Amino acid sequence: MTADPADLSLVIERIVVAFRTVGVPYFITGSFASSMHGEFRATNDVDFVADFRRGDLPGLLRELSSEFIGDPAVASIAISRGESFNLIHATTYLKVDVFPATGEFERQALRRAISVTLPGAGASIAVAAVEDILRAKLRRFRAGGEVSAVQQRDIERLVTLNREQLDLTHLTQWAAVLGVSDLLERAIVR
């Protein structure tokens, strides 16, 4: 079963408001962001990358505590290890995965994120730029042994639907850093 779009929008807006209230830079990534730039793919969760500073996490969790279920101790340990933690919306049961910005890859994606307004939403949201989604998908595809048909299709659709707008210089530089130059070349040539 896939998430109701209205529920998904509600959850996204609530998380975004909390990030803004606490002052944590963020962007949406994953399947939801990929759908914004490529082909729609139903999802039951939303992935965020956030640049936490010391003391941000407790404020964020307090801000969300009336609507989301999450273990503060687990979240704190995850952030200290550079790992993700999740929150579950208490009424829709939608899952939100929050990944800490741990390096230049994520911090650059934070700077490059684009502002998008969801239909029916009051405020804009920050979504990863298409190149940053593509480089993350190439990295995941490689790390997963290059067997995920879903990741491969996402990569192909992102390139096909955005070919004219892609910043190939940016992609080529990062593909070399991430060790996925061959995958990028195959995706671009198709």
URBEL-V238580 format. One record per run of one state. SS is the DSSP state (alpha for helix, beta for strand, coil for the rest). FROM is the first residue (numbers start at 0). LEN is the number of residues. If there is no record, write none. Layout:
BEGIN
ss=SS from=FROM len=LEN
ss=SS from=FROM len=LEN
END
This chain:
BEGIN
ss=coil from=0 len=4
ss=alpha from=4 len=18
ss=coil from=22 len=2
ss=beta from=24 len=5
ss=alpha from=29 len=8
ss=coil from=37 len=7
ss=beta from=44 len=7
ss=coil from=51 len=4
ss=alpha from=55 len=9
ss=coil from=64 len=3
ss=beta from=67 len=2
ss=coil from=69 len=2
ss=alpha from=71 len=10
ss=coil from=81 len=3
ss=beta from=84 len=5
ss=coil from=89 len=5
ss=beta from=94 len=6
ss=coil from=100 len=3
ss=alpha from=103 len=9
ss=coil from=112 len=1
ss=beta from=113 len=4
ss=coil from=117 len=6
ss=beta from=123 len=4
ss=coil from=127 len=2
ss=alpha from=129 len=14
ss=coil from=143 len=5
ss=alpha from=148 len=14
ss=coil from=162 len=5
ss=alpha from=167 len=11
ss=coil from=178 len=2
ss=alpha from=180 len=9
ss=coil from=189 len=1
END
